[in-house]
Amino acid sequence: MQRTARSLIPLVMPACLAACALTACSSSSGSDHADGKVTITVQGMPATSDKAGRATFLAQIAAFEKANPDIKVVGSDAVWDPQTFATRLAGGSAETVVRVPLTEPAGLIAKRQVQDISAELKAWPQYTQYDQRLIAPAKDSSGKVYGLTDSQYAMGLNYNRALFKKAGLDPDKPPTTWDEVRQDAKTIHEKTGAVGYAETTTQNGGGWHLTSYTYSRGGTMEKSEGGKQKAAFDDQPTKDALQLLHDMRWTDNSMGTTELQGQLDVWRKFGAGKVGMYIDGPSAIVPMVQQYGLNKEDFGAAAMPQAGGNATQIGGTVEMITAKASAAQRAAAVKWILFEYIKPMYDPAQAAAGAKLAAADPKQLVGVPGLPAFNQAVQDKVNAAIKPYANVPSANFQPYLDGSAKLDLKPEPPVAAQKLYGDLDPVVQAVLTNKNADIDSLLSGAAKQVQSDIDSAQS
C-alpha cells in the first residue's frame, strides 16, 4: 500500500517544464580537461523561443560555475524522444545529464545505459529527508539508485471555472467521483454547448489516461508473477472505466464528436473555453495561459475522481547520468542536479530567489502545485518562502491539494509503460468512435499485445 501525500508544494513552473516537445539537438556527453576542469552537458535548457526561460537557465549555469570553478556546464535543449534516444545513448552523443519520463528508468537501468549514483546521494545531507517513493522508480532490484525525480505530479481533474459558473455549477465544489463527473459533464454541455469532458486518445494519451482511470477504480495495469510483470488490466475496473467513457460519449453526448486528439489539442480547446473538464496534472495551466489564451482565474484543479480505488497515478521527470560519463563527470553531474533541481525544493532562500526571478517576468507562473519531495517541516518553510511571489489564484488549486492528500500514490506501470499506453490508444479510440464497440474483445486483444511487449522488455 502506498503512503498518502500529506501536502503539496507550490513550485515555480517555467514554460519549459510543461512544454510537450522541443527541437532536439545532438551533443556529446562532456569531457575531462587536462587543466583539471570537468565539462558536462545537461538537458533542461528551454528552447530559443522561450527567451526568458533560457536566460534564467543560463544564469543558473553561471551561478553554479561560480560556486564550482572546476566544472563547466553546457546546456542542451534536447528532450527525451523514445524513437531516437536509444541510438544517441548507444552512440555516446547523449548529454551527461538526461531528463527522462518516470516510465523510463527501469528500462535504462536494465540496459546499463545510466549510472549508479548511490554513493554521491548518500553523501548528500538531505538524502534521508527526500521522499523515498520518488526514488523508488529509479532503483534497481538491489537498491542502487540511478536518478532523482525533479518534477513530480499526481493526476487530477482540471476544469474550467467559468464554464462551471455558466452551467450553474459551483466551481469551488468540483466533482470527486466519476458519477459526479458524468453528471457535471452532461450539465455543462446542455447549459453551455461546450464539451463537458474531453479525452486524449492519440500519442499514448489514451492508454496513459486509461491507466489513471483504472487506478481510481482499484485496478492495476501490471502485476508481478514469479519475478516477472504480467498484463493485468483485462478485468472489471478497466472495463468499467471504458464503459463510462462510452456512456458519456454515446448516451450523454457530453464529450463532443472529435475523439482522435492529443494532449495539445485538448489544451488548445480548454484554453479557448471550449472544454469543461479533463484529467492531467495542474501544471497544464502553464501552456494554457502562456500559449492558448486562458485566463488563469478560470483554471481550476481538483483531485482525481474516484470509484473505489482511493488512488491516483503519479508521474514526473527523472534526472539520470549516462553510462559513458567518467567518474569525475558523474560527480559533477550529481552536483548540478542537486543545485538546479533539488535544492529549490528544500532550501527556502533558493526557492524564494527562483520565485522572485520568475515573478519578475509577467509570462511566468509561480505557485503551481506539485507533489512534495521532502517532509512536511521542510515543505512548510519552502511554501512560506514562495508565497510572496505567487501569481496564480491559490484557492483554485485547493480542491486538488486537499483531495490528493487523501489518496494513495501509484506509479506508472514498471515495465514497457509507453508501449502499454500506445497499445491501449486504439481501445480508447474504438470506444469513443464506435457506438457498438465490444469492450471485452478490445481489452482481450490489447492484453495479448501488451504482454508481448512486456515479455520483450524483460527478455
Secondary structure, 3 states (H helix, E strand, C coil): CCCECCCCEEEEECHHHHCCCCCCCCCCCEEECCCCCEEEEEECCCCCCCHHHHHHHHHHHHHHHHHCCCEEEEEECCCCCCCCHHHHHHHCCCCCEEEEECCCHHHHHHCCCECCCHHHHHCCCCHHHECHHHHHHHECCCCCECEEEEEEEECEEEEEHHHHHHCCCCCCCCCCEHHHHHHHHHHHHHHHCCEEECCCCCCCHHHHHHHHHHHHCCCCCEEEECCEEEECCCCHHHHHHHHHHHHHHHCCCCCCCCCCCCHHHHHHHHHCCCEEEEEECHHHHHHHHHCCCCCHHHEEEEECCECCCCEEEEEEEEEEEECCCCHHHHHHHHHHHHHHHHHHHHCHHHHHHHHHHHHCCCCCEEEEEECCCECHHHHHHHHHHHHHHCCCCHHHHHHHHHHHCCCEEECCCCCCHHHHHHHHHHHHHHHHHCCCCCHHHHHHHHHHHHHHHHHHHHC
